[in-house]
């Protein structure tokens, strides 16, 4: 079962996490902890970076900038599922929601692709990354998915590894129900890989 501490806020950081380390926080993290959550020096936070597991930390007494003092490891690092999610860009609010749900479901890579009939040709990559981080913090994950650059679908498919499965979800046409397709009814089961 994931971490037992459901009360402490979780925070993704880039810095290495080791016992006794002091990890500086950026302006948005400081605002979130101090202003939004109204935490004070000594309050507990869970920190993770996608490499070192999850660590218990305390908000350091304010000097110039906020920091966390790393205390003890609460969970070892786990490997994310090897699941890449390719998607055509959507308008901002819908893209935010889609990214959050994909991260919550455990994807290891978000890959925006340009399609022939797509209506959105740009993706705010910083916003996409921010949504992925926020979803990882809120869903008890220990990693944030990689985010690929916006690429034409044809280029992605040309370089697709022949031994890697690809599931195409089409809204139109006749197809087997997704549960049947994934369970292996009439094909090699997905769970075998």
C-alpha positions in Angstrom: 0.0 0.0 0.0 1.3 3.5 -0.7 2.5 5.8 2.0 0.7 5.8 5.3 0.9 9.6 5.8 -2.2 11.0 4.1 -2.2 14.3 5.9 1.2 15.8 5.0 1.3 17.6 1.7 3.5 16.1 -1.0 6.0 18.1 -2.9 8.1 17.2 -6.0 11.6 18.6 -5.9 14.5 18.3 -8.3 17.3 18.1 -5.7 18.8 14.8 -4.4 17.1 13.6 -1.2 19.3 12.3 1.6 18.9 12.4 5.4 19.8 15.8 6.8 19.9 17.5 3.4 18.5 21.0 3.0 16.5 21.4 -0.1 15.7 24.9 -1.3 12.3 25.7 -2.6 11.4 27.9 -5.6 9.0 30.8 -5.4 5.9 28.9 -6.4 6.6 26.0 -3.9 7.2 28.6 -1.1 3.9 30.3 -2.0 2.0 27.0 -2.0 3.4 25.8 1.4 3.4 29.2 3.2 0.5 31.1 1.8 -1.9 28.5 0.4 -1.4 25.8 3.0 -0.3 28.2 5.7 2.5 25.9 6.9 5.0 27.2 9.5 8.5 26.2 10.3 8.7 22.6 11.6 5.5 21.5 9.8 5.8 18.2 7.9 6.0 17.7 4.2 6.6 14.6 2.1 9.2 15.1 -0.7 10.0 13.0 -3.7 12.1 13.5 -6.8 11.5 10.4 -9.0 14.9 8.9 -8.1 15.4 8.7 -4.3 11.9 7.6 -3.0 9.7 9.6 -0.7 11.1 11.4 2.3 9.6 13.0 5.3 10.8 16.6 5.7 10.2 19.7 7.9 9.7 23.2 6.6 12.9 25.0 7.7 12.8 28.2 9.7 12.6 31.1 7.2 15.8 32.8 6.3 15.7 34.4 2.9 14.0 31.6 1.0 12.0 28.6 2.2 13.7 25.2 2.4 12.9 21.7 3.5 15.1 19.8 6.0 15.0 16.1 4.9 14.5 13.7 7.7 13.8 10.0 7.0 12.8 7.9 4.0 9.2 6.9 4.1 9.1 4.8 0.9 11.7 3.4 -1.5 11.6 4.5 -5.2 9.4 2.4 -7.4 9.7 2.2 -11.2 6.8 3.7 -13.1 4.8 1.6 -15.5 6.3 1.5 -19.0 3.2 3.2 -20.5 3.5 6.0 -23.0 0.4 8.2 -23.8 0.3 9.8 -27.2 -2.4 12.4 -27.7 -3.4 15.2 -30.0 -3.3 18.6 -28.3 -6.6 19.9 -26.9 -7.7 23.3 -25.8 -6.0 24.4 -22.5 -8.6 23.4 -19.8 -9.3 20.0 -21.5 -5.5 19.4 -21.9 -4.9 20.1 -18.2 -7.6 17.6 -17.2 -6.4 15.0 -19.7 -2.8 15.3 -18.4 -3.8 15.1 -14.8 -5.9 11.9 -15.4 -3.1 10.3 -17.5 -0.6 10.9 -14.7 -3.0 9.6 -12.1 -3.4 6.4 -14.2 0.4 5.9 -14.1 1.8 6.9 -17.5 5.5 7.2 -17.7 5.6 9.5 -20.8 3.2 12.1 -22.1 3.8 12.6 -25.9 1.8 15.3 -27.7 1.5 14.5 -31.4 0.2 16.6 -34.3 -2.4 14.8 -36.4 -3.9 15.6 -39.8 -7.2 16.8 -38.4 -6.1 18.3 -35.1 -7.4 21.8 -34.3 -4.6 22.8 -31.9 -1.1 23.1 -33.2 0.7 24.3 -30.0 1.2 23.0 -26.5 2.4 25.1 -23.6 5.0 22.6 -22.4 5.6 24.3 -19.1 1.9 24.2 -18.3 1.8 20.5 -19.3 4.8 19.8 -17.0 3.2 21.8 -14.1 0.0 19.8 -14.5 2.0 16.5 -14.5 3.9 17.5 -11.3 0.7 18.6 -9.5 -1.1 15.3 -10.4 1.9 13.2 -9.2 1.9 15.2 -5.9 -1.8 14.6 -5.4 -1.9 10.9 -6.6 0.8 9.4 -4.3 3.1 8.7 -7.3 6.8 8.7 -6.7 7.7 10.0 -10.2 6.7 12.5 -12.8 6.3 11.3 -16.4 8.7 12.4 -19.1 7.1 14.8 -21.5 8.0 14.6 -25.1 8.2 17.6 -27.5 5.2 18.1 -29.8 5.9 15.9 -32.9 4.0 14.9 -36.0 2.3 11.6 -35.4 3.8 10.1 -38.6 7.4 10.8 -37.3 6.6 9.1 -34.0 5.1 6.1 -35.7 8.1 5.8 -38.1 10.4 5.5 -35.2 8.1 3.3 -33.1 10.0 0.2 -31.9 8.7 -2.9 -33.6 8.5 -4.9 -30.3 6.5 -2.2 -28.5 2.7 -2.5 -28.5 0.6 0.3 -29.7 -3.1 0.6 -28.8 -5.1 3.0 -31.0 -8.3 4.3 -29.5 -10.7 5.5 -32.3 -14.0 7.1 -31.4 -15.6 6.1 -34.7 -16.1 2.9 -36.6 -16.7 -0.7 -35.6 -14.4 -2.1 -33.0 -14.3 -4.6 -30.2 -15.0 -3.2 -26.7 -11.7 -2.0 -25.1 -12.0 -4.6 -22.3 -12.2 -7.4 -24.8 -9.2 -6.0 -26.8 -7.0 -5.7 -23.7 -8.0 -9.0 -22.1 -6.6 -10.9 -25.0 -9.8 -12.2 -26.5 -8.6 -13.4 -29.8 -5.1 -12.0 -29.4 -2.1 -12.2 -27.2 -2.9 -10.7 -23.7 -1.5 -7.3 -22.8 -0.6 -8.4 -19.3 1.9 -10.9 -20.6 4.5 -8.2 -21.4 
